[in-house]
Amino acid sequence: MTDVHAFCAAMPGAQLSFPFNEEIAVYKVGGKIFALTGVMDVESINLKAEPADVTGLVETHEAITRGFHMNKKHWITVRLTGDLPSGLLEELIEDSYDLIVDKLPARDRP
């Protein structure tokens, strides 16, 4: 299983913050959130996704649901204790990151 903290932190320009409390790690790029996960209890991760992909991901993978406490159209929650195909988690993190970077002004992109 991928170390989600290490993977998120390794994304270019990624910054870790704790705006909600010290138990929720929030990864941002250009000041915008691309991932949220627990600090000690890393059971799931919230990631941004294309609205067109959200429904397919939720219907295809039991470990993926619409974003918990997030906009259900744009966010997914991936249970890390669930059964995910190899490499899918990393792909979803990269996609979330890319969605944010693509919307940043050119001067703010890493």
Backbone as JSON Lines, residues from 0, in Angstrom:
{"i":0,"aa":"M","n":[0.85,-1.19,0.0],"ca":[0.0,0.0,0.0],"c":[0.88,1.24,0.0]}
{"i":1,"aa":"T","n":[0.51,2.15,-0.79],"ca":[1.23,3.42,-0.92],"c":[1.14,4.24,0.36]}
{"i":2,"aa":"D","n":[2.25,4.87,0.73],"ca":[2.24,5.83,1.82],"c":[1.66,7.12,1.25]}
{"i":3,"aa":"V","n":[0.38,7.38,1.52],"ca":[-0.3,8.52,0.91],"c":[0.34,9.84,1.3]}
{"i":4,"aa":"H","n":[0.86,9.93,2.53],"ca":[1.5,11.18,2.95],"c":[2.76,11.44,2.13]}
{"i":5,"aa":"A","n":[3.58,10.44,1.96],"ca":[4.81,10.6,1.19],"c":[4.48,10.9,-0.27]}
{"i":6,"aa":"F","n":[3.49,10.21,-0.81],"ca":[3.13,10.4,-2.22],"c":[2.6,11.81,-2.46]}
{"i":7,"aa":"C","n":[1.69,12.28,-1.6],"ca":[1.14,13.62,-1.76],"c":[2.21,14.69,-1.57]}
{"i":8,"aa":"A","n":[3.05,14.51,-0.57],"ca":[4.11,15.5,-0.28],"c":[5.12,15.59,-1.4]}
{"i":9,"aa":"A","n":[5.28,14.51,-2.17],"ca":[6.27,14.48,-3.25],"c":[5.78,15.18,-4.52]}
{"i":10,"aa":"M","n":[4.52,15.54,-4.58],"ca":[4.01,16.23,-5.77],"c":[4.65,17.62,-5.84]}
{"i":11,"aa":"P","n":[5.04,18.07,-7.03],"ca":[5.71,19.37,-7.16],"c":[4.88,20.51,-6.57]}
{"i":12,"aa":"G","n":[5.5,21.28,-5.67],"ca":[4.83,22.44,-5.07],"c":[3.82,22.11,-3.99]}
{"i":13,"aa":"A","n":[3.71,20.82,-3.61],"ca":[2.73,20.43,-2.6],"c":[3.1,21.0,-1.24]}
{"i":14,"aa":"Q","n":[2.09,21.45,-0.52],"ca":[2.28,21.99,0.82],"c":[1.3,21.3,1.76]}
{"i":15,"aa":"L","n":[1.79,20.91,2.92],"ca":[0.97,20.28,3.94],"c":[0.5,21.34,4.92]}
{"i":16,"aa":"S","n":[-0.79,21.31,5.25],"ca":[-1.33,22.25,6.24],"c":[-2.36,21.54,7.09]}
{"i":17,"aa":"F","n":[-2.76,22.19,8.17],"ca":[-3.73,21.64,9.11],"c":[-4.79,22.69,9.44]}
{"i":18,"aa":"P","n":[-5.59,23.12,8.45],"ca":[-6.55,24.2,8.69],"c":[-7.74,23.81,9.56]}
{"i":19,"aa":"F","n":[-8.05,22.53,9.65],"ca":[-9.21,22.09,10.41],"c":[-8.84,21.68,11.83]}
{"i":20,"aa":"N","n":[-7.86,20.82,11.95],"ca":[-7.31,20.4,13.24],"c":[-6.05,19.58,12.97]}
{"i":21,"aa":"E","n":[-5.34,19.23,14.01],"ca":[-4.06,18.53,13.83],"c":[-4.22,17.06,13.44]}
{"i":22,"aa":"E","n":[-5.45,16.59,13.33],"ca":[-5.68,15.2,12.95],"c":[-5.99,15.03,11.46]}
{"i":23,"aa":"I","n":[-6.21,16.15,10.76],"ca":[-6.54,16.1,9.33],"c":[-5.43,16.78,8.53]}
{"i":24,"aa":"A","n":[-4.72,15.99,7.74],"ca":[-3.67,16.52,6.88],"c":[-4.3,17.0,5.57]}
{"i":25,"aa":"V","n":[-4.02,18.24,5.22],"ca":[-4.56,18.83,4.0],"c":[-3.39,19.17,3.08]}
{"i":26,"aa":"Y","n":[-3.39,18.58,1.89],"ca":[-2.34,18.84,0.92],"c":[-2.87,19.82,-0.13]}
{"i":27,"aa":"K","n":[-2.09,20.88,-0.34],"ca":[-2.48,21.93,-1.28],"c":[-1.38,22.16,-2.3]}
{"i":28,"aa":"V","n":[-1.78,22.71,-3.43],"ca":[-0.84,23.21,-4.42],"c":[-1.42,24.54,-4.89]}
{"i":29,"aa":"G","n":[-0.59,25.57,-4.9],"ca":[-1.07,26.89,-5.28],"c":[-2.16,27.4,-4.37]}
{"i":30,"aa":"G","n":[-2.16,26.95,-3.12],"ca":[-3.17,27.38,-2.15],"c":[-4.51,26.66,-2.27]}
{"i":31,"aa":"K","n":[-4.62,25.68,-3.16],"ca":[-5.87,24.94,-3.38],"c":[-5.7,23.49,-2.94]}
{"i":32,"aa":"I","n":[-6.72,22.95,-2.31],"ca":[-6.68,21.58,-1.79],"c":[-6.77,20.56,-2.92]}
{"i":33,"aa":"F","n":[-5.86,19.55,-2.84],"ca":[-6.0,18.41,-3.77],"c":[-6.17,17.09,-3.02]}
{"i":34,"aa":"A","n":[-5.89,17.05,-1.7],"ca":[-6.06,15.82,-0.94],"c":[-6.25,16.12,0.55]}
{"i":35,"aa":"L","n":[-7.08,15.32,1.21],"ca":[-7.28,15.39,2.65],"c":[-7.24,13.97,3.18]}
{"i":36,"aa":"T","n":[-6.53,13.76,4.29],"ca":[-6.47,12.43,4.88],"c":[-6.14,12.55,6.37]}
{"i":37,"aa":"G","n":[-6.33,11.49,7.1],"ca":[-6.0,11.49,8.52],"c":[-4.49,11.49,8.72]}
{"i":38,"aa":"V","n":[-4.06,12.02,9.86],"ca":[-2.64,12.04,10.17],"c":[-2.21,10.69,10.73]}
{"i":39,"aa":"M","n":[-2.87,10.24,11.76],"ca":[-2.51,8.97,12.39],"c":[-3.36,7.81,11.83]}
{"i":40,"aa":"D","n":[-4.65,8.04,11.72],"ca":[-5.56,7.01,11.2],"c":[-5.77,7.27,9.71]}
{"i":41,"aa":"V","n":[-4.92,6.69,8.9],"ca":[-5.0,6.89,7.46],"c":[-5.86,5.77,6.87]}
{"i":42,"aa":"E","n":[-7.16,5.9,7.06],"ca":[-8.09,4.89,6.56],"c":[-8.7,5.28,5.23]}
{"i":43,"aa":"S","n":[-8.7,6.58,4.94],"ca":[-9.27,7.05,3.67],"c":[-8.6,8.35,3.26]}
{"i":44,"aa":"I","n":[-8.84,8.73,2.02],"ca":[-8.31,9.99,1.5],"c":[-9.38,10.59,0.59]}
{"i":45,"aa":"N","n":[-9.6,11.9,0.73],"ca":[-10.52,12.61,-0.15],"c":[-9.71,13.23,-1.27]}
{"i":46,"aa":"L","n":[-10.18,13.05,-2.51],"ca":[-9.48,13.53,-3.69],"c":[-10.46,14.18,-4.65]}
{"i":47,"aa":"K","n":[-9.98,15.17,-5.37],"ca":[-10.79,15.82,-6.39],"c":[-10.82,14.91,-7.63]}
{"i":48,"aa":"A","n":[-11.94,14.92,-8.33],"ca":[-12.08,14.11,-9.54],"c":[-12.98,14.85,-10.53]}
{"i":49,"aa":"E","n":[-12.82,14.53,-11.79],"ca":[-13.69,15.08,-12.82],"c":[-15.11,14.61,-12.54]}
{"i":50,"aa":"P","n":[-16.1,15.51,-12.58],"ca":[-17.48,15.09,-12.34],"c":[-17.91,13.91,-13.21]}
{"i":51,"aa":"A","n":[-17.44,13.87,-14.44],"ca":[-17.8,12.77,-15.34],"c":[-17.21,11.44,-14.87]}
{"i":52,"aa":"D","n":[-16.12,11.48,-14.11],"ca":[-15.47,10.25,-13.63],"c":[-16.0,9.78,-12.29]}
{"i":53,"aa":"V","n":[-16.57,10.68,-11.5],"ca":[-16.99,10.34,-10.14],"c":[-17.98,9.18,-10.14]}
{"i":54,"aa":"T","n":[-19.02,9.27,-10.93],"ca":[-20.04,8.22,-10.94],"c":[-19.45,6.88,-11.34]}
{"i":55,"aa":"G","n":[-18.63,6.86,-12.38],"ca":[-18.02,5.6,-12.82],"c":[-17.13,4.99,-11.76]}
{"i":56,"aa":"L","n":[-16.34,5.82,-11.09],"ca":[-15.46,5.31,-10.03],"c":[-16.27,4.73,-8.89]}
{"i":57,"aa":"V","n":[-17.33,5.43,-8.5],"ca":[-18.17,4.97,-7.38],"c":[-18.88,3.66,-7.74]}
{"i":58,"aa":"E","n":[-19.35,3.57,-8.98],"ca":[-20.07,2.36,-9.4],"c":[-19.14,1.17,-9.63]}
{"i":59,"aa":"T","n":[-17.88,1.43,-9.97],"ca":[-16.94,0.37,-10.32],"c":[-16.17,-0.17,-9.12]}
{"i":60,"aa":"H","n":[-15.86,0.68,-8.15],"ca":[-14.99,0.28,-7.04],"c":[-15.71,0.44,-5.7]}
{"i":61,"aa":"E","n":[-15.83,-0.65,-4.99],"ca":[-16.5,-0.63,-3.69],"c":[-15.79,0.27,-2.69]}
{"i":62,"aa":"A","n":[-14.48,0.44,-2.83],"ca":[-13.69,1.24,-1.89],"c":[-13.79,2.75,-2.17]}
{"i":63,"aa":"I","n":[-14.51,3.14,-3.23],"ca":[-14.63,4.55,-3.58],"c":[-16.09,5.0,-3.43]}
{"i":64,"aa":"T","n":[-16.27,6.09,-2.7],"ca":[-17.59,6.68,-2.52],"c":[-17.52,8.17,-2.88]}
{"i":65,"aa":"R","n":[-18.66,8.79,-2.95],"ca":[-18.68,10.23,-3.18],"c":[-18.05,10.91,-1.97]}
{"i":66,"aa":"G","n":[-17.43,12.05,-2.17],"ca":[-16.64,12.72,-1.14],"c":[-17.35,12.94,0.18]}
{"i":67,"aa":"F","n":[-16.76,12.44,1.24],"ca":[-17.28,12.61,2.59],"c":[-17.04,14.05,3.04]}
{"i":68,"aa":"H","n":[-18.1,14.76,3.39],"ca":[-18.04,16.17,3.8],"c":[-17.48,17.08,2.7]}
{"i":69,"aa":"M","n":[-17.63,16.66,1.46],"ca":[-17.12,17.44,0.32],"c":[-18.23,17.53,-0.72]}
{"i":70,"aa":"N","n":[-18.01,18.36,-1.74],"ca":[-18.94,18.46,-2.85],"c":[-18.97,17.1,-3.56]}
{"i":71,"aa":"K","n":[-20.11,16.45,-3.52],"ca":[-20.24,15.08,-4.05],"c":[-20.05,15.0,-5.56]}
{"i":72,"aa":"K","n":[-20.16,16.13,-6.24],"ca":[-20.0,16.15,-7.69],"c":[-18.52,16.16,-8.09]}
{"i":73,"aa":"H","n":[-17.68,16.75,-7.23],"ca":[-16.28,16.96,-7.59],"c":[-15.27,16.19,-6.74]}
{"i":74,"aa":"W","n":[-15.71,15.52,-5.69],"ca":[-14.78,14.86,-4.77],"c":[-15.18,13.41,-4.54]}
{"i":75,"aa":"I","n":[-14.16,12.57,-4.33],"ca":[-14.37,11.17,-3.97],"c":[-13.62,10.88,-2.67]}
{"i":76,"aa":"T","n":[-14.1,9.88,-1.96],"ca":[-13.4,9.35,-0.79],"c":[-12.96,7.94,-1.14]}
{"i":77,"aa":"V","n":[-11.67,7.68,-0.98],"ca":[-11.11,6.37,-1.27],"c":[-10.76,5.71,0.06]}
{"i":78,"aa":"R","n":[-11.42,4.61,0.37],"ca":[-11.1,3.85,1.59],"c":[-9.85,3.04,1.31]}
{"i":79,"aa":"L","n":[-8.82,3.3,2.07],"ca":[-7.53,2.64,1.85],"c":[-7.51,1.21,2.36]}
{"i":80,"aa":"T","n":[-8.51,0.86,3.14],"ca":[-8.62,-0.5,3.65],"c":[-9.4,-1.37,2.66]}
{"i":81,"aa":"G","n":[-9.91,-0.76,1.6],"ca":[-10.69,-1.49,0.6],"c":[-9.8,-2.12,-0.46]}
{"i":82,"aa":"D","n":[-10.44,-2.81,-1.35],"ca":[-9.72,-3.51,-2.42],"c":[-9.64,-2.61,-3.65]}
{"i":83,"aa":"L","n":[-8.44,-2.11,-3.93],"ca":[-8.21,-1.26,-5.09],"c":[-7.22,-1.93,-6.04]}
{"i":84,"aa":"P","n":[-7.43,-1.8,-7.34],"ca":[-6.45,-2.32,-8.29],"c":[-5.1,-1.64,-8.09]}
{"i":85,"aa":"S","n":[-4.05,-2.36,-8.34],"ca":[-2.7,-1.84,-8.18],"c":[-2.51,-0.58,-9.02]}
{"i":86,"aa":"G","n":[-1.97,0.46,-8.4],"ca":[-1.67,1.7,-9.09],"c":[-2.82,2.69,-9.18]}
{"i":87,"aa":"L","n":[-4.05,2.25,-8.85],"ca":[-5.21,3.15,-8.97],"c":[-5.12,4.31,-7.98]}
{"i":88,"aa":"L","n":[-4.72,4.05,-6.75],"ca":[-4.64,5.11,-5.75],"c":[-3.67,6.2,-6.21]}
{"i":89,"aa":"E","n":[-2.5,5.8,-6.67],"ca":[-1.52,6.78,-7.14],"c":[-2.07,7.58,-8.32]}
{"i":90,"aa":"E","n":[-2.76,6.9,-9.21],"ca":[-3.35,7.57,-10.38],"c":[-4.4,8.59,-9.94]}
{"i":91,"aa":"L","n":[-5.22,8.23,-8.96],"ca":[-6.26,9.14,-8.48],"c":[-5.65,10.36,-7.78]}
{"i":92,"aa":"I","n":[-4.58,10.16,-7.02],"ca":[-3.9,11.29,-6.37],"c":[-3.31,12.21,-7.44]}
{"i":93,"aa":"E","n":[-2.65,11.64,-8.42],"ca":[-2.07,12.45,-9.5],"c":[-3.15,13.21,-10.27]}
{"i":94,"aa":"D","n":[-4.28,12.55,-10.53],"ca":[-5.38,13.21,-11.24],"c":[-5.93,14.38,-10.43]}
{"i":95,"aa":"S","n":[-6.08,14.18,-9.13],"ca":[-6.57,15.24,-8.25],"c":[-5.62,16.43,-8.28]}
{"i":96,"aa":"Y","n":[-4.36,16.15,-8.14],"ca":[-3.32,17.19,-8.19],"c":[-3.37,17.93,-9.54]}
{"i":97,"aa":"D","n":[-3.44,17.17,-10.64],"ca":[-3.45,17.77,-11.97],"c":[-4.68,18.65,-12.19]}
{"i":98,"aa":"L","n":[-5.83,18.24,-11.67],"ca":[-7.04,19.05,-11.8],"c":[-6.85,20.42,-11.17]}
{"i":99,"aa":"I","n":[-6.19,20.46,-10.02],"ca":[-5.95,21.73,-9.34],"c":[-4.91,22.55,-10.11]}
{"i":100,"aa":"V","n":[-3.8,21.95,-10.47],"ca":[-2.73,22.67,-11.17],"c":[-3.24,23.26,-12.48]}
{"i":101,"aa":"D","n":[-4.06,22.5,-13.21],"ca":[-4.55,22.97,-14.51],"c":[-5.4,24.23,-14.39]}
{"i":102,"aa":"K","n":[-6.01,24.44,-13.24],"ca":[-6.86,25.62,-13.05],"c":[-6.1,26.81,-12.45]}
{"i":103,"aa":"L","n":[-4.85,26.6,-12.04],"ca":[-4.06,27.69,-11.47],"c":[-3.57,28.63,-12.57]}
{"i":104,"aa":"P","n":[-3.45,29.91,-12.25],"ca":[-2.81,30.83,-13.21],"c":[-1.4,30.34,-13.5]}
{"i":105,"aa":"A","n":[-0.92,30.57,-14.71],"ca":[0.4,30.07,-15.12],"c":[1.5,30.49,-14.15]}
{"i":106,"aa":"R","n":[1.41,31.67,-13.6],"ca":[2.47,32.16,-12.69],"c":[2.49,31.39,-11.36]}
{"i":107,"aa":"D","n":[1.37,30.72,-11.02],"ca":[1.3,29.99,-9.75],"c":[1.55,28.49,-9.9]}
{"i":108,"aa":"R","n":[1.76,28.03,-11.12],"ca":[1.96,26.59,-11.33],"c":[3.38,26.19,-10.98]}
{"i":109,"aa":"P","n":[3.52,25.04,-10.31],"ca":[4.89,24.56,-9.97],"c":[5.63,24.09,-11.2]}
